[in-house]
Amino acid sequence: MTNTYRLGIIGFGHMHINNVAQLFDAHPQVQWVACSDTMPIGPELRKAPYTREWNRENVMSFTGMDTYYDVFYEMLVKEDLDIVIVTCENAQHPAVVEACAASGVSVCVEKPMAASLPDALRMVRACIANDVSMVINWPLTWSPAARQAKELIDEGTIGRVLEVKWRSGHTGPLGQGAAHAGVEDEAETLSGVERAATWWHQTAAGGGAMLDYCCYGAMVSRWYIGKPAQAAMGMRANLHSQWGDAEDNAAMLVRFPGAMALLEGSWTTLDHGVPTGPIIYGTTGTLLVGSDDEGPFVRLTRGGGDTTVYRPDPLPEGRHNVAYEFIHHLDTGEPVHPTLDMQNNLEYMAILDAGLRSAGSGQIELVDSAAWSIG
């Protein structure tokens, strides 16, 4: 017998809800029930593509949902839900997940897991205490090339991993030319003052380029290196977005046993100039994850011009995106992909948290290994 899963959404601040909701909407076992939002620090000044009001209207339109609650706690009390998609501002993740867990509802949380390691610990403890599932959705998980790079690393193709480099950036989550946000029309681009009113540019809400982009590097470096991180050094700067108090550029240097990682995130990037990767440097070769007109690829380079280009196969049907992966897990009890697992995500969050603390202290900060495993 095929299970039907009753779904809700909490949070329209993150524009990724448009993509994640589409993925769940296409799953045959999903039944949409209701949605709600969190209370922002302050109101947004204008509705434009991928602002929270626009996100809500768009998602409710294509899913056909017509029930919206002003207060998400009320939705959890009145509705019988199996899964809630959490796409609110980062600082709101723990309160939402704790409320869902207390109601017996499993959660799919958009990356990053939280705004701090203590917040992430609250989320995991709540899920364990209430025997519900939580996955953290990383768009990079669904990259066939990123998966093949991991397979090549595990096969010893480049020897021992020495360094992972991750850089990602655009012109800001609501900036003109940010392709993932689709903001191409200059008339639709928010002014600096209008962007400052969105949570992305508010430190207290969990905004900023370090949480938004260095989180990917924390995840992929731990995944590829295969060992717990030890320490991190972080730096944050607001170079071109002075109307907001969150940083628009950030970098982290992370120390692993016998390896290191360089993680960069930018909201001021008009053109990358060089491949963004990730790039993985090993003792016997280098891997570059990328894409071109033919599709995704992994390029292996050794000395003397010895180069091999791999074209990855598509991900297996039935587990090819977060909706299918999560529902497969709930149907069968089988583990989710390691990058989605909430315990593993505590490790990724511990790396990111050390970088955030370092950016504040100006010192190298140890990664908190004591928090990695909760039973």
N, C-alpha and C positions, 0 to 999 in steps of 0.2 A: 504493500500500500504506500502511495506517495504522500508524504507529509506536505501540508500547506503551512506556510509561515506568514504570520500576521506582522506586518512591518510598520514602523513609525520612524520619524525623523525628528531629531532635536538639534537645532542649530542651522542657520542659513548664512552665517558670517563667512564661511569658507566656500569659495567658488567651486571647489572640487565636488560639492554636493551635486552639481549638475551632471557630472560624469558618473559618480558613484550611484546616484539614483537611477540613471539610465541603465547601468549594468544590472541592478536588482530588478528593475522594471522588465527587463528582457528575460528574466528567469521564470520558468513556468510554475514554480512552486510558491511564488510570492503573491500575497494579497495586501495591498496598501490599506492602511486604516486611518492614520491621523498624523499630524505633524505639529511642531511647536518650535519656539526659538528661545534663546537665552536673552537676558537683559543686558544690552551693551552699556559700557561706561557712560556713553552719551549718544545722542541721536546722530545718525548720518544726515548730512546736509542736502543730499540730492540723490535721487534714484538714477542710476546709470547701469549699463551692463556689468553684471557680476558684483554689484553691491547687494546687501542682504535682502532688501525688499524685492529687488529684481530676481534674485535667486529663488526666493520663496514663490513668487508668482510663476516663474518659469517651471519649477519642479512640480508645483501643484497642477499646472496645466497639463504637462505631458504624462504625469502619473494618473491623472484623473481624481486625485484626492480632493475632497471638498470640506474636510474637517480640520480646522486649525484651532489650537488652544493658545491663549495668550500666556498661560503659565504651564510650563512643561510638567510640573508636579501633578497638576490636575489631570493632564492627559494620562499619566502613568496610573493614577487612581481609577479613572473612569474607563479606560480602554484595556482590552485583553490583548497584549502584545507578546510576540516571541522574540523579535529583534528590533533594536533601535540603531539607526545610523547616526553617529555623533559627529557633526561637522560644525561645531560652534568654535568660538575663539579658544585658543590653547589654554588660557588660564581657567576656563570654565569646565574643562574636561573632568576633573575629579568630582565636582559636585553633581554633574550629570550622570557619570558612570555609577557613583554611589547610589543615586536615586533609582537608576534602572536596575542595578543589582538587587537592591532591597525589594523591588517589585518582581523579581524573578525573571528579568528580561536580559537576554544576551545582547552584546553591543559590538558594533563595528566602528572603531574610532579612526578617524583620518589622522595621518601623520602630522606632526610628531606626536608621540604618546602623550606628552604633557609639557608644561612650562618649566618643570623642575623635577628632580628625582623624588623628593618627598611627595609631590602630587601623584607621580606615577605609582609609588608604593601604596598610596591610598586606594587607587583604582584596582590594583591587583588584589589587595587584601579584601576589598569589598566583593570582588568576583569570586574569590575562593570561599569566603564566608557564606555566600549565598548560592554557591554551586552553579554559577552561570559562566558562559564562555565569553571571552573578549579577544578580538583580533585587532591588530593595528595595521591599517592599510597603507602600504608603500607602493606608489606607482611603479617604482623601479623593480619591484617583485615580478611584475607582469611583462618585463622586457626579456624576450627569448635570448637576446645577446648577453645580457647580464647573467642569466642562468647558465649559458654555455661557458662564459668566462669562469664561473665557479667550478664547473665540471673540469675544465682544462687545468685549473689550479690544483684541484683535488687529484688529478691524474699525474701531477708532477711535471706538467709540460714546461713550466718556467722555473723549475726547481723550487727553492724556498722563497716565499714572498718576503721582500725587503721593504717595499713601500707601496702604499695605495694613495693615489692622488684623485681628489674629487673637486671639481669646480662647476658651479651652476649659477646662472644669473639671467636676468632680463631687466626691464625698466621698471620693475615694481609690480606687485600684484594687481594694481589698478592703473598702471601706467600705460601710456600709448605704446603700441608695438609689442606688448606682452602677449605673445602668441597664444599661450595657454588660456588667457583671459579673453582673447578675441577682441581686444580694444584697439581697433585700427583707425576709427574715425576720430579726427582731432576734436570734433564737436562733442563727442561722447567722453572724452578724457576729463577726469576730474581735475580741478585746480589743486594746488598745494594745500590750501585751507580745507578743501573738501576731502582730500585724502587724509589729512590729519584727523578728521572726525571719524575715520574708519578704524577698526581695531588693529589693522595691520601695522599702523604706525604708532601704536600706543604700547609702551613697555608693560604697563600694569595689566593689559589684556593678554599678554604673551605674544605681542607682535615683534617684528624685527627680523632681519635677514639671517641671524645666526640660528634661531629656532626654525625658521622657514626652510633654510637650505643646508646649513651645516649638519642638520639632523640626518639628511641622506648620507652624508659622508661618514657619520658615526655608525650608521647601520651597515653600509657596504664595506667599510674597512674591517669591522669586527667579523662580518660574514666571510670575507675573503681571506683575512689573515688567520682566522680560526683559533685565536687565543684571546683571553681577556686583556683589555687595555689596562695600563698602569697609571698613567698621568697625562695631563693635557695642559696646553698653554693656549689661551684664547685672547683675541683682540676684536673689539667692536668699534665702529666709527660711523658717524653720520656725516657723509661727505657731500651730499647733494640734495638732502631732503630735510632742511632745517625747520620746516614747518611741522614736523613730527618729532616726538622725543625718542622713538626707537631708531636703532641703527639701520643704515641702508647698505652697509658692507661689513663683513665679518670673516674671520679666518681662525682656524684651530690647527695646532700641531699636536698630534697624539702619539704617545710612546707605548709600544707593545713589546713583549719579550722578543727581542731579535728583529723587530720591525718598527716602522713608524707610518704615520698617515698625515697627509696635508689636505685640509678641508677648507674650501672657500665658498662663500655665498655672497651674491651681489644683487642689488636692486638698481644698479646704475650702468648695466651692461647693454650697450647698443649692438655690439657685435663681439662674439667670443674670440675671434682672431685665431685661436688654436683649438684643437679638439678638446671637448670638455670631459670625455671619458665616462666612467672611471678608467684610469690608467693604472695598471698593476705591474710593478717592477720586481722581477725575480732574479735569482742568482744565475739563471741560464737563458733568460728571455724577458720580453715585455709584451703585455697584452693591452690592447686598446679596444674598448667597447664603443661602437659608434653606429652610424647609419649613413647611407647614401641613396642615390636614385634607385638602386636595386633593393634597398631594404636594410634591415639591421645586419651588423657584422661584428666579428671579433678578429682583430688583426694581431697575429703573433709575429714578432720581429726578434731575430737573433743577430749576432754580429755578422759582418760581411755581406749585408744585404739579403740575408736569408729571411724571407717573409712568406707567411701563409695567411690567407684570408678564409675564415670560416663563416658560412651562412647558416645560422641556426634554424632548426625546425620550429614550426609553431608550437606553442604550449599545448599539452594534451587537452582534448575536448572534455568538458565536464569539470575541469579544474583550471580553466584558462583565465579567469578573472576573480576578483574578490567575492562577487556574489556566488558564483558556482563553488569556489573553494570553501567559503564559510558554510554554505548550506550542505555541501558534501560532508563537512566535519560534523555538523549537527545531526545529519541523517545516519552517519556511520560510526561516529565516535573516533574516527581516524584523526591523527594529528594534522594540523594545518601546516603549510609551508613554514620552515623555520623562521623566516623573517617576519612572519605575522604573529608568531607565538608570543604571548604576553610576558612570559618569564624571560625569553631572549630579549624582548624589548626593554626590560629593566636594564640589561647590560648596555644597550644602545643609549638609553636615557642617562645612565651613569656617566658615559663618555661625554655626552652633550652637556650634562650638568656640571662636570668638571671644567669644561671650556667656558661655560657661562660664569662660573665662580672665578675662574682665572681672569676673565675680562674685567671683572670688578675689582679683584685684589691686585692685579698686576704681577702675580706670582704664578709659578707652576703649581697646579692643584692635583692632588691624588684622585684617581677614580675610585669611588666608594664601592669596593668589592663586597662589603658586608651585606649589601642590600640585594645582591643578585638573585638569590634563591629564597623563595618563600614557600613554605609548605603548609 
